[in-house]
Amino acid sequence: MVTAEDVRRVAMSLPRTSEHLIRDRVKFRVGQIVYVALSQDETVMGFGFPKEQREALVASEPHKFAMPSTSDMRFHWVHVRMDAIDRDEMEELVTGAWMMCVPKKVIREHLER
């Protein structure tokens, strides 16, 4: 199972990321944009994901992914059960969410390292 510490290790390795504790939830953001958040019990990870693709993602693996709450439907957001993914998939989801928040130049520089 992926842990909060695994998510933290990946997120904090990404340029411009900062960690915040907001209403007892760990959130990772670039500037003011949250791109990954953990549930209070750290069993679910919310992450940035293109709105137009999220229904297909959730439908493809409903045991793993879930739509955000009604109040979060306006955001580019999806939930995933942390016990349903491995570290490689978590790293891909976190990195993809981060890439939605930073300039292309920052992405290029990070990938070149």
MOPAC internal coordinates of N, CA, C and O (Angstrom, degrees):
PM7 1SCF
backbone

  N    0.0000 0     0.00 0     0.00 0    0    0    0
  C    1.4555 1     0.00 0     0.00 0    1    0    0
  C    1.5316 1   109.59 1     0.00 0    2    1    0
  O    1.2310 1   120.84 1   -38.32 1    3    2    1
  N    1.2939 1   116.00 1   141.68 1    3    2    1
  C    1.4632 1   122.18 1   176.40 1    5    3    2
  C    1.5256 1   108.43 1   -76.08 1    6    5    3
  O    1.2310 1   120.69 1   -41.50 1    7    6    5
  N    1.3078 1   116.29 1   138.50 1    7    6    5
  C    1.4646 1   121.10 1  -179.50 1    9    7    6
  C    1.5289 1   110.82 1  -109.76 1   10    9    7
  O    1.2310 1   121.46 1   -12.68 1   11   10    9
  N    1.3190 1   114.81 1   167.32 1   11   10    9
  C    1.4700 1   120.16 1   176.18 1   13   11   10
  C    1.5178 1   110.32 1   -60.27 1   14   13   11
  O    1.2310 1   120.29 1   144.23 1   15   14   13
  N    1.3223 1   117.04 1   -35.77 1   15   14   13
  C    1.4679 1   120.36 1   179.49 1   17   15   14
  C    1.5332 1   110.78 1   -66.08 1   18   17   15
  O    1.2310 1   119.99 1   144.29 1   19   18   17
  N    1.3367 1   117.62 1   -35.71 1   19   18   17
  C    1.4705 1   120.96 1   175.95 1   21   19   18
  C    1.5308 1   110.06 1   -62.56 1   22   21   19
  O    1.2310 1   120.83 1   134.95 1   23   22   21
  N    1.3171 1   116.03 1   -45.05 1   23   22   21
  C    1.4665 1   120.93 1   179.38 1   25   23   22
  C    1.5256 1   109.61 1   -63.43 1   26   25   23
  O    1.2310 1   120.44 1   135.35 1   27   26   25
  N    1.3028 1   116.77 1   -44.65 1   27   26   25
  C    1.4737 1   121.93 1   179.68 1   29   27   26
  C    1.5357 1   110.46 1   -58.64 1   30   29   27
  O    1.2310 1   120.25 1   134.22 1   31   30   29
  N    1.3208 1   117.13 1   -45.78 1   31   30   29
  C    1.4668 1   121.62 1  -179.06 1   33   31   30
  C    1.5222 1   110.62 1   -57.53 1   34   33   31
  O    1.2310 1   120.06 1   135.15 1   35   34   33
  N    1.3272 1   117.49 1   -44.85 1   35   34   33
  C    1.4639 1   121.10 1  -179.44 1   37   35   34
  C    1.5276 1   110.35 1   -70.17 1   38   37   35
  O    1.2310 1   120.44 1   128.90 1   39   38   37
  N    1.3203 1   116.76 1   -51.10 1   39   38   37
  C    1.4659 1   120.53 1  -175.78 1   41   39   38
  C    1.5253 1   111.79 1   -59.89 1   42   41   39
  O    1.2310 1   120.35 1   135.32 1   43   42   41
  N    1.3183 1   116.93 1   -44.68 1   43   42   41
  C    1.4588 1   119.66 1  -176.02 1   45   43   42
  C    1.5282 1   112.63 1   -73.61 1   46   45   43
  O    1.2310 1   120.17 1   168.87 1   47   46   45
  N    1.3245 1   117.27 1   -11.13 1   47   46   45
  C    1.4635 1   120.06 1   175.05 1   49   47   46
  C    1.5234 1   111.79 1   -83.44 1   50   49   47
  O    1.2310 1   120.48 1   171.40 1   51   50   49
  N    1.3299 1   116.69 1    -8.60 1   51   50   49
  C    1.4629 1   121.64 1  -177.53 1   53   51   50
  C    1.5307 1   110.23 1   -92.07 1   54   53   51
  O    1.2310 1   120.22 1   -48.26 1   55   54   53
  N    1.3339 1   117.18 1   131.74 1   55   54   53
  C    1.4652 1   120.94 1  -177.95 1   57   55   54
  C    1.5337 1   113.10 1   -54.69 1   58   57   55
  O    1.2310 1   121.48 1   -35.81 1   59   58   57
  N    1.3116 1   114.77 1   144.19 1   59   58   57
  C    1.4667 1   125.32 1   175.69 1   61   59   58
  C    1.5310 1   113.94 1    71.28 1   62   61   59
  O    1.2310 1   119.79 1  -172.87 1   63   62   61
  N    1.3185 1   118.01 1     7.13 1   63   62   61
  C    1.4633 1   120.91 1  -179.52 1   65   63   62
  C    1.5182 1   110.75 1   -82.45 1   66   65   63
  O    1.2310 1   121.43 1   -38.93 1   67   66   65
  N    1.3361 1   114.87 1   141.07 1   67   66   65
  C    1.4575 1   120.91 1   171.47 1   69   67   66
  C    1.5222 1   107.97 1  -132.55 1   70   69   67
  O    1.2310 1   121.14 1   -29.53 1   71   70   69
  N    1.3278 1   115.43 1   150.47 1   71   70   69
  C    1.4628 1   121.70 1  -179.87 1   73   71   70
  C    1.5156 1   109.08 1  -104.96 1   74   73   71
  O    1.2310 1   121.01 1   -39.49 1   75   74   73
  N    1.3354 1   115.68 1   140.51 1   75   74   73
  C    1.4634 1   121.04 1  -178.87 1   77   75   74
  C    1.5203 1   109.46 1  -139.78 1   78   77   75
  O    1.2310 1   120.85 1   -31.98 1   79   78   77
  N    1.3181 1   115.98 1   148.02 1   79   78   77
  C    1.4539 1   122.54 1   173.25 1   81   79   78
  C    1.5222 1   106.43 1  -107.87 1   82   81   79
  O    1.2310 1   120.96 1   -69.13 1   83   82   81
  N    1.3342 1   115.77 1   110.87 1   83   82   81
  C    1.4595 1   121.92 1  -176.82 1   85   83   82
  C    1.5187 1   108.11 1  -124.87 1   86   85   83
  O    1.2310 1   120.72 1   -61.35 1   87   86   85
  N    1.3217 1   116.23 1   118.65 1   87   86   85
  C    1.4672 1   122.23 1  -177.57 1   89   87   86
  C    1.5265 1   111.31 1    49.99 1   90   89   87
  O    1.2310 1   121.16 1  -131.43 1   91   90   89
  N    1.3212 1   115.39 1    48.57 1   91   90   89
  C    1.4668 1   123.68 1   178.57 1   93   91   90
  C    1.5227 1   114.17 1    61.65 1   94   93   91
  O    1.2310 1   120.49 1  -156.10 1   95   94   93
  N    1.3217 1   116.68 1    23.90 1   95   94   93
  C    1.4594 1   121.14 1   176.84 1   97   95   94
  C    1.5250 1   108.99 1  -123.81 1   98   97   95
  O    1.2310 1   121.00 1   -46.62 1   99   98   97
  N    1.3175 1   115.70 1   133.38 1   99   98   97
  C    1.4584 1   120.87 1   176.94 1  101   99   98
  C    1.5252 1   108.17 1   -78.69 1  102  101   99
  O    1.2310 1   121.33 1   -50.38 1  103  102  101
  N    1.3296 1   115.06 1   129.62 1  103  102  101
  C    1.4659 1   120.94 1   179.19 1  105  103  102
  C    1.5166 1   109.15 1  -132.77 1  106  105  103
  O    1.2310 1   121.63 1   -35.71 1  107  106  105
  N    1.3197 1   114.49 1   144.29 1  107  106  105
  C    1.4571 1   121.42 1   177.08 1  109  107  106
  C    1.5156 1   107.10 1  -116.04 1  110  109  107
  O    1.2310 1   121.30 1   -46.14 1  111  110  109
  N    1.3213 1   115.12 1   133.86 1  111  110  109
  C    1.4566 1   117.62 1  -177.01 1  113  111  110
  C    1.5153 1   111.97 1  -144.76 1  114  113  111
  O    1.2310 1   122.13 1   -17.29 1  115  114  113
  N    1.3204 1   113.52 1   162.71 1  115  114  113
  C    1.4509 1   123.92 1   172.12 1  117  115  114
  C    1.5154 1   104.83 1  -114.88 1  118  117  115
  O    1.2310 1   120.30 1   -64.20 1  119  118  117
  N    1.3156 1   117.04 1   115.80 1  119  118  117
  C    1.4611 1   119.22 1  -173.75 1  121  119  118
  C    1.5272 1   108.51 1    62.34 1  122  121  119
  O    1.2310 1   120.80 1    55.93 1  123  122  121
  N    1.3151 1   116.08 1  -124.07 1  123  122  121
  C    1.4608 1   121.05 1   178.60 1  125  123  122
  C    1.5330 1   112.95 1   -98.96 1  126  125  123
  O    1.2310 1   120.24 1  -179.21 1  127  126  125
  N    1.3292 1   117.15 1     0.79 1  127  126  125
  C    1.4668 1   121.59 1  -175.88 1  129  127  126
  C    1.5243 1   110.36 1   -93.17 1  130  129  127
  O    1.2310 1   120.83 1   -62.79 1  131  130  129
  N    1.3278 1   116.03 1   117.21 1  131  130  129
  C    1.4665 1   121.46 1   175.62 1  133  131  130
  C    1.5244 1   107.69 1   -80.47 1  134  133  131
  O    1.2310 1   120.88 1   -52.43 1  135  134  133
  N    1.3355 1   115.93 1   127.57 1  135  134  133
  C    1.4615 1   118.40 1   178.43 1  137  135  134
  C    1.5269 1   112.74 1  -115.28 1  138  137  135
  O    1.2310 1   119.64 1   164.67 1  139  138  137
  N    1.3252 1   118.29 1   -15.33 1  139  138  137
  C    1.4662 1   122.82 1   173.99 1  141  139  138
  C    1.5200 1   107.70 1  -146.94 1  142  141  139
  O    1.2310 1   121.04 1   -42.38 1  143  142  141
  N    1.3352 1   115.61 1   137.62 1  143  142  141
  C    1.4605 1   121.32 1   176.07 1  145  143  142
  C    1.5183 1   108.86 1  -141.77 1  146  145  143
  O    1.2310 1   120.90 1   -36.04 1  147  146  145
  N    1.3232 1   115.89 1   143.96 1  147  146  145
  C    1.4585 1   121.24 1   178.27 1  149  147  146
  C    1.5206 1   109.36 1  -106.05 1  150  149  147
  O    1.2310 1   120.71 1   -35.59 1  151  150  149
  N    1.3262 1   116.24 1   144.41 1  151  150  149
  C    1.4602 1   120.12 1   175.09 1  153  151  150
  C    1.5317 1   108.56 1   -65.50 1  154  153  151
  O    1.2310 1   120.50 1   -16.60 1  155  154  153
  N    1.3262 1   116.65 1   163.40 1  155  154  153
  C    1.4622 1   120.21 1  -178.01 1  157  155  154
  C    1.5224 1   111.93 1   -58.05 1  158  157  155
  O    1.2310 1   120.49 1   143.74 1  159  158  157
  N    1.3372 1   116.67 1   -36.26 1  159  158  157
  C    1.4678 1   119.58 1   179.59 1  161  159  158
  C    1.5339 1   112.59 1   -88.84 1  162  161  159
  O    1.2310 1   120.69 1  -177.59 1  163  162  161
  N    1.3227 1   116.29 1     2.41 1  163  162  161
  C    1.4684 1   124.04 1   176.63 1  165  163  162
  C    1.5303 1   113.47 1    59.67 1  166  165  163
  O    1.2310 1   120.67 1  -147.39 1  167  166  165
  N    1.3284 1   116.32 1    32.61 1  167  166  165
  C    1.4694 1   120.42 1   176.90 1  169  167  166
  C    1.5216 1   112.29 1  -104.11 1  170  169  167
  O    1.2310 1   120.54 1   165.40 1  171  170  169
  N    1.3252 1   116.57 1   -14.60 1  171  170  169
  C    1.4611 1   121.97 1  -179.07 1  173  171  170
  C    1.5195 1   108.52 1  -128.64 1  174  173  171
  O    1.2310 1   121.46 1   -41.86 1  175  174  173
  N    1.3346 1   114.81 1   138.14 1  175  174  173
  C    1.4579 1   120.62 1   176.32 1  177  175  174
  C    1.5239 1   108.12 1  -116.18 1  178  177  175
  O    1.2310 1   120.95 1   -55.03 1  179  178  177
  N    1.3195 1   115.78 1   124.97 1  179  178  177
  C    1.4606 1   120.69 1   171.46 1  181  179  178
  C    1.5168 1   107.08 1   -93.36 1  182  181  179
  O    1.2310 1   120.63 1   -36.89 1  183  182  181
  N    1.3298 1   116.41 1   143.11 1  183  182  181
  C    1.4603 1   118.97 1  -178.17 1  185  183  182
  C    1.5141 1   110.72 1  -148.90 1  186  185  183
  O    1.2310 1   121.23 1   -28.13 1  187  186  185
  N    1.3140 1   115.25 1   151.87 1  187  186  185
  C    1.4492 1   121.13 1   177.86 1  189  187  186
  C    1.5233 1   110.14 1   -65.38 1  190  189  187
  O    1.2310 1   121.24 1   -43.21 1  191  190  189
  N    1.3395 1   115.23 1   136.79 1  191  190  189
  C    1.4588 1   121.26 1  -178.80 1  193  191  190
  C    1.5248 1   107.37 1  -158.75 1  194  193  191
  O    1.2310 1   119.58 1   -37.18 1  195  194  193
  N    1.3291 1   118.41 1   142.82 1  195  194  193
  C    1.4700 1   120.32 1  -177.85 1  197  195  194
  C    1.5378 1   112.34 1   -57.80 1  198  197  195
  O    1.2310 1   120.52 1   -51.13 1  199  198  197
  N    1.3234 1   116.60 1   128.87 1  199  198  197
  C    1.4665 1   122.14 1  -179.39 1  201  199  198
  C    1.5177 1   112.56 1   -53.52 1  202  201  199
  O    1.2310 1   121.16 1   136.90 1  203  202  201
  N    1.3419 1   115.39 1   -43.10 1  203  202  201
  C    1.4621 1   119.63 1  -174.00 1  205  203  202
  C    1.5271 1   113.09 1   -70.04 1  206  205  203
  O    1.2310 1   119.66 1   168.70 1  207  206  205
  N    1.3235 1   118.26 1   -11.30 1  207  206  205
  C    1.4666 1   121.38 1  -179.21 1  209  207  206
  C    1.5273 1   113.73 1  -111.27 1  210  209  207
  O    1.2310 1   119.99 1   171.56 1  211  210  209
  N    1.3220 1   117.63 1    -8.44 1  211  210  209
  C    1.4643 1   118.31 1  -171.64 1  213  211  210
  C    1.5254 1   114.11 1   -70.14 1  214  213  211
  O    1.2310 1   119.49 1   144.78 1  215  214  213
  N    1.3250 1   118.58 1   -35.22 1  215  214  213
  C    1.4709 1   118.82 1   178.19 1  217  215  214
  C    1.5166 1   110.90 1   -61.31 1  218  217  215
  O    1.2310 1   120.34 1   139.09 1  219  218  217
  N    1.3203 1   116.96 1   -40.91 1  219  218  217
  C    1.4717 1   120.79 1   178.52 1  221  219  218
  C    1.5274 1   110.50 1   -65.57 1  222  221  219
  O    1.2310 1   120.21 1   139.63 1  223  222  221
  N    1.3229 1   117.20 1   -40.37 1  223  222  221
  C    1.4642 1   120.58 1   178.99 1  225  223  222
  C    1.5208 1   110.75 1   -61.98 1  226  225  223
  O    1.2310 1   120.38 1   131.13 1  227  226  225
  N    1.3204 1   116.87 1   -48.87 1  227  226  225
  C    1.4619 1   121.13 1  -178.73 1  229  227  226
  C    1.5297 1   110.25 1   -64.25 1  230  229  227
  O    1.2310 1   120.02 1   137.59 1  231  230  229
  N    1.3238 1   117.57 1   -42.41 1  231  230  229
  C    1.4661 1   121.08 1   179.61 1  233  231  230
  C    1.5250 1   112.04 1   -65.02 1  234  233  231
  O    1.2310 1   120.32 1   148.14 1  235  234  233
  N    1.3241 1   117.00 1   -31.86 1  235  234  233
  C    1.4683 1   120.18 1  -177.92 1  237  235  234
  C    1.5288 1   112.63 1   -70.58 1  238  237  235
  O    1.2310 1   120.03 1   148.33 1  239  238  237
  N    1.3231 1   117.55 1   -31.67 1  239  238  237
  C    1.4684 1   121.60 1  -178.80 1  241  239  238
  C    1.5331 1   109.99 1  -146.82 1  242  241  239
  O    1.2310 1   120.31 1  -109.87 1  243  242  241
  N    1.3412 1   117.01 1    70.13 1  243  242  241
  C    1.4700 1   120.30 1  -175.46 1  245  243  242
  C    1.5333 1   113.91 1   -65.80 1  246  245  243
  O    1.2310 1   119.78 1   161.53 1  247  246  245
  N    1.3235 1   118.02 1   -18.47 1  247  246  245
  C    1.4676 1   120.74 1   176.62 1  249  247  246
  C    1.5334 1   111.22 1   -74.38 1  250  249  247
  O    1.2310 1   121.13 1   166.00 1  251  250  249
  N    1.3173 1   115.44 1   -14.00 1  251  250  249
  C    1.4599 1   121.73 1  -175.13 1  253  251  250
  C    1.5273 1   111.92 1  -111.47 1  254  253  251
  O    1.2310 1   120.62 1   132.42 1  255  254  253
  N    1.3343 1   116.41 1   -47.58 1  255  254  253
  C    1.4607 1   122.31 1  -173.03 1  257  255  254
  C    1.5178 1   111.85 1  -107.50 1  258  257  255
  O    1.2310 1   120.69 1   -26.64 1  259  258  257
  N    1.3346 1   116.29 1   153.36 1  259  258  257
  C    1.4598 1   122.20 1   177.51 1  261  259  258
  C    1.5205 1   109.42 1  -144.50 1  262  261  259
  O    1.2310 1   121.49 1   -28.94 1  263  262  261
  N    1.3097 1   114.76 1   151.06 1  263  262  261
  C    1.4591 1   120.44 1   175.83 1  265  263  262
  C    1.5302 1   108.80 1   -69.15 1  266  265  263
  O    1.2310 1   120.23 1   -25.20 1  267  266  265
  N    1.3143 1   117.17 1   154.80 1  267  266  265
  C    1.4652 1   120.12 1   177.22 1  269  267  266
  C    1.5277 1   110.38 1   -71.36 1  270  269  267
  O    1.2310 1   121.09 1    -9.61 1  271  270  269
  N    1.3171 1   115.52 1   170.39 1  271  270  269
  C    1.4635 1   120.24 1   176.69 1  273  271  270
  C    1.5265 1   109.54 1   -61.71 1  274  273  271
  O    1.2310 1   120.76 1   -19.49 1  275  274  273
  N    1.2905 1   116.15 1   160.51 1  275  274  273
  C    1.4630 1   121.48 1  -178.66 1  277  275  274
  C    1.5198 1   111.87 1   -53.39 1  278  277  275
  O    1.2310 1   120.25 1   139.05 1  279  278  277
  N    1.3269 1   117.13 1   -40.95 1  279  278  277
  C    1.4596 1   120.11 1  -178.78 1  281  279  278
  C    1.5318 1   112.68 1   -69.14 1  282  281  279
  O    1.2310 1   120.05 1   160.52 1  283  282  281
  N    1.3279 1   117.52 1   -19.48 1  283  282  281
  C    1.4659 1   121.28 1   179.90 1  285  283  282
  C    1.5302 1   113.36 1   -99.78 1  286  285  283
  O    1.2310 1   119.69 1  -177.46 1  287  286  285
  N    1.3237 1   118.20 1     2.54 1  287  286  285
  C    1.4641 1   120.87 1  -178.80 1  289  287  286
  C    1.5288 1   112.16 1   -63.45 1  290  289  287
  O    1.2310 1   119.86 1   156.69 1  291  290  289
  N    1.3126 1   117.87 1   -23.31 1  291  290  289
  C    1.4662 1   120.46 1  -179.62 1  293  291  290
  C    1.5281 1   111.90 1   -73.67 1  294  293  291
  O    1.2310 1   120.58 1   163.27 1  295  294  293
  N    1.3347 1   116.50 1   -16.73 1  295  294  293
  C    1.4578 1   121.21 1  -179.02 1  297  295  294
  C    1.5280 1   110.74 1   -94.15 1  298  297  295
  O    1.2310 1   121.20 1   -17.19 1  299  298  297
  N    1.3077 1   115.32 1   162.81 1  299  298  297
  C    1.4601 1   122.30 1   172.94 1  301  299  298
  C    1.5318 1   105.93 1   -81.17 1  302  301  299
  O    1.2310 1   119.96 1   -90.05 1  303  302  301
  N    1.3429 1   117.68 1    89.95 1  303  302  301
  C    1.4521 1   120.11 1  -168.45 1  305  303  302
  C    1.5141 1   111.36 1  -150.41 1  306  305  303
  O    1.2310 1   120.37 1   -37.02 1  307  306  305
  N    1.3411 1   116.91 1   142.98 1  307  306  305
  C    1.4656 1   124.62 1   175.43 1  309  307  306
  C    1.5287 1   106.97 1  -144.34 1  310  309  307
  O    1.2310 1   120.34 1   -24.33 1  311  310  309
  N    1.3230 1   116.96 1   155.67 1  311  310  309
  C    1.4621 1   121.89 1   176.00 1  313  311  310
  C    1.5215 1   109.71 1  -111.19 1  314  313  311
  O    1.2310 1   120.83 1   -29.95 1  315  314  313
  N    1.3247 1   116.02 1   150.05 1  315  314  313
  C    1.4668 1   121.74 1   175.14 1  317  315  314
  C    1.5284 1   108.29 1  -138.34 1  318  317  315
  O    1.2310 1   121.24 1   -40.35 1  319  318  317
  N    1.3330 1   115.22 1   139.65 1  319  318  317
  C    1.4667 1   120.49 1   174.80 1  321  319  318
  C    1.5254 1   107.95 1   -75.01 1  322  321  319
  O    1.2310 1   120.27 1   -54.38 1  323  322  321
  N    1.3011 1   117.09 1   125.62 1  323  322  321
  C    1.4667 1   120.35 1  -175.96 1  325  323  322
  C    1.5221 1   112.79 1   -69.14 1  326  325  323
  O    1.2310 1   119.98 1   155.16 1  327  326  325
  N    1.3283 1   117.64 1   -24.84 1  327  326  325
  C    1.4660 1   119.02 1   177.84 1  329  327  326
  C    1.5259 1   112.59 1   -79.87 1  330  329  327
  O    1.2310 1   120.52 1   176.25 1  331  330  329
  N    1.3299 1   116.62 1    -3.75 1  331  330  329
  C    1.4634 1   121.03 1  -178.12 1  333  331  330
  C    1.5279 1   113.06 1  -102.25 1  334  333  331
  O    1.2310 1   120.40 1   177.83 1  335  334  333
  N    1.3250 1   116.84 1    -2.17 1  335  334  333
  C    1.4722 1   119.55 1  -178.98 1  337  335  334
  C    1.5252 1   109.91 1  -124.95 1  338  337  335
  O    1.2310 1   121.40 1   -20.46 1  339  338  337
  N    1.3268 1   114.93 1   159.54 1  339  338  337
  C    1.4594 1   119.72 1   175.36 1  341  339  338
  C    1.5349 1   108.95 1  -101.73 1  342  341  339
  O    1.2310 1   120.61 1    -2.94 1  343  342  341
  N    1.3018 1   116.45 1   177.06 1  343  342  341
  C    1.4708 1   120.57 1  -175.74 1  345  343  342
  C    1.5264 1   112.23 1   -63.73 1  346  345  343
  O    1.2310 1   120.14 1   142.55 1  347  346  345
  N    1.3276 1   117.34 1   -37.45 1  347  346  345
  C    1.4670 1   119.77 1   179.68 1  349  347  346
  C    1.5280 1   111.38 1   -63.92 1  350  349  347
  O    1.2310 1   120.42 1   136.20 1  351  350  349
  N    1.3300 1   116.80 1   -43.80 1  351  350  349
  C    1.4645 1   119.72 1   179.07 1  353  351  350
  C    1.5227 1   110.81 1   -66.79 1  354  353  351
  O    1.2310 1   120.43 1   139.28 1  355  354  353
  N    1.3382 1   116.78 1   -40.72 1  355  354  353
  C    1.4658 1   120.18 1   177.21 1  357  355  354
  C    1.5209 1   110.13 1   -59.66 1  358  357  355
  O    1.2310 1   120.27 1   135.49 1  359  358  357
  N    1.3270 1   117.09 1   -44.51 1  359  358  357
  C    1.4609 1   120.45 1  -179.54 1  361  359  358
  C    1.5325 1   110.70 1   -61.78 1  362  361  359
  O    1.2310 1   120.50 1   140.18 1  363  362  361
  N    1.3133 1   116.65 1   -39.82 1  363  362  361
  C    1.4657 1   120.94 1   177.94 1  365  363  362
  C    1.5272 1   111.34 1   -64.27 1  366  365  363
  O    1.2310 1   120.12 1   137.03 1  367  366  365
  N    1.3386 1   117.37 1   -42.97 1  367  366  365
  C    1.4703 1   121.18 1  -179.64 1  369  367  366
  C    1.5250 1   111.36 1   -67.38 1  370  369  367
  O    1.2310 1   120.30 1   135.94 1  371  370  369
  N    1.3303 1   117.03 1   -44.06 1  371  370  369
  C    1.4663 1   120.98 1  -179.57 1  373  371  370
  C    1.5236 1   110.22 1   -65.07 1  374  373  371
  O    1.2310 1   120.48 1   134.10 1  375  374  373
  N    1.3118 1   116.68 1   -45.90 1  375  374  373
  C    1.4659 1   120.26 1  -179.52 1  377  375  374
  C    1.5236 1   111.23 1   -64.34 1  378  377  375
  O    1.2310 1   120.22 1   139.04 1  379  378  377
  N    1.3246 1   117.18 1   -40.96 1  379  378  377
  C    1.4656 1   120.56 1   177.75 1  381  379  378
  C    1.5188 1   111.83 1   -62.52 1  382  381  379
  O    1.2310 1   120.45 1   139.10 1  383  382  381
  N    1.3296 1   116.74 1   -40.90 1  383  382  381
  C    1.4692 1   120.46 1   178.09 1  385  383  382
  C    1.5272 1   110.68 1   -64.90 1  386  385  383
  O    1.2310 1   120.77 1   137.53 1  387  386  385
  N    1.3260 1   116.13 1   -42.47 1  387  386  385
  C    1.4657 1   120.99 1   177.95 1  389  387  386
  C    1.5261 1   110.91 1   -60.29 1  390  389  387
  O    1.2310 1   120.50 1   138.69 1  391  390  389
  N    1.3255 1   116.65 1   -41.31 1  391  390  389
  C    1.4654 1   121.10 1  -178.12 1  393  391  390
  C    1.5289 1   112.24 1   -62.99 1  394  393  391
  O    1.2310 1   120.11 1   157.49 1  395  394  393
  N    1.3197 1   117.39 1   -22.51 1  395  394  393
  C    1.4583 1   120.95 1   176.92 1  397  395  394
  C    1.5260 1   111.81 1   -74.24 1  398  397  395
  O    1.2310 1   119.66 1   166.47 1  399  398  397
  N    1.3333 1   118.26 1   -13.53 1  399  398  397
  C    1.4685 1   122.33 1  -171.11 1  401  399  398
  C    1.5208 1   114.92 1  -110.80 1  402  401  399
  O    1.2310 1   119.90 1   166.47 1  403  402  401
  N    1.3020 1   117.80 1   -13.53 1  403  402  401
  C    1.4668 1   119.52 1  -174.75 1  405  403  402
  C    1.5230 1   110.63 1  -114.83 1  406  405  403
  O    1.2310 1   120.47 1   -22.82 1  407  406  405
  N    1.3253 1   116.71 1   157.18 1  407  406  405
  C    1.4619 1   120.12 1   177.10 1  409  407  406
  C    1.5319 1   111.35 1   -62.50 1  410  409  407
  O    1.2310 1   120.95 1   -28.65 1  411  410  409
  N    1.3154 1   115.79 1   151.35 1  411  410  409
  C    1.4630 1   121.48 1   179.74 1  413  411  410
  C    1.5260 1   112.03 1   -56.42 1  414  413  411
  O    1.2310 1   120.31 1   145.40 1  415  414  413
  N    1.3171 1   117.01 1   -34.60 1  415  414  413
  C    1.4618 1   121.10 1   178.97 1  417  415  414
  C    1.5342 1   110.73 1   -60.70 1  418  417  415
  O    1.2310 1   120.13 1   139.19 1  419  418  417
  N    1.3188 1   117.36 1   -40.81 1  419  418  417
  C    1.4641 1   121.86 1   179.89 1  421  419  418
  C    1.5322 1   109.78 1   -66.61 1  422  421  419
  O    1.2310 1   120.70 1   139.84 1  423  422  421
  N    1.3228 1   116.26 1   -40.16 1  423  422  421
  C    1.4697 1   120.85 1   177.48 1  425  423  422
  C    1.5245 1   109.73 1   -61.36 1  426  425  423
  O    1.2310 1   120.67 1   130.92 1  427  426  425
  N    1.3230 1   116.33 1   -49.08 1  427  426  425
  C    1.4743 1   120.86 1  -179.68 1  429  427  426
  C    1.5221 1   111.05 1   -57.29 1  430  429  427
  O    1.2310 1   120.65 1   131.97 1  431  430  429
  N    1.3251 1   116.37 1   -48.03 1  431  430  429
  C    1.4619 1   120.72 1  -179.01 1  433  431  430
  C    1.5265 1   111.12 1   -61.03 1  434  433  431
  O    1.2310 1   120.64 1   139.55 1  435  434  433
  N    1.3269 1   116.38 1   -40.45 1  435  434  433
  C    1.4716 1   120.68 1  -179.78 1  437  435  434
  C    1.5383 1   110.36 1   -66.90 1  438  437  435
  O    1.2310 1   120.22 1   136.34 1  439  438  437
  N    1.3122 1   117.19 1   -43.66 1  439  438  437
  C    1.4538 1   120.60 1  -177.46 1  441  439  438
  C    1.5364 1   112.20 1   -70.44 1  442  441  439
  O    1.2310 1   120.28 1   153.92 1  443  442  441
  N    1.3211 1   117.07 1   -26.08 1  443  442  441
  C    1.4571 1   120.77 1   179.04 1  445  443  442
  C    1.5246 1   112.36 1   -72.72 1  446  445  443
  O    1.2310 1   120.11 1   158.11 1  447  446  445
  N    1.3330 1   117.40 1   -21.89 1  447  446  445
  C    1.4680 1   120.81 1   179.17 1  449  447  446
  C    1.4845 1   111.93 1   -73.95 1  450  449  447
  O    1.2310 1   120.10 1   180.00 1  451  450  449

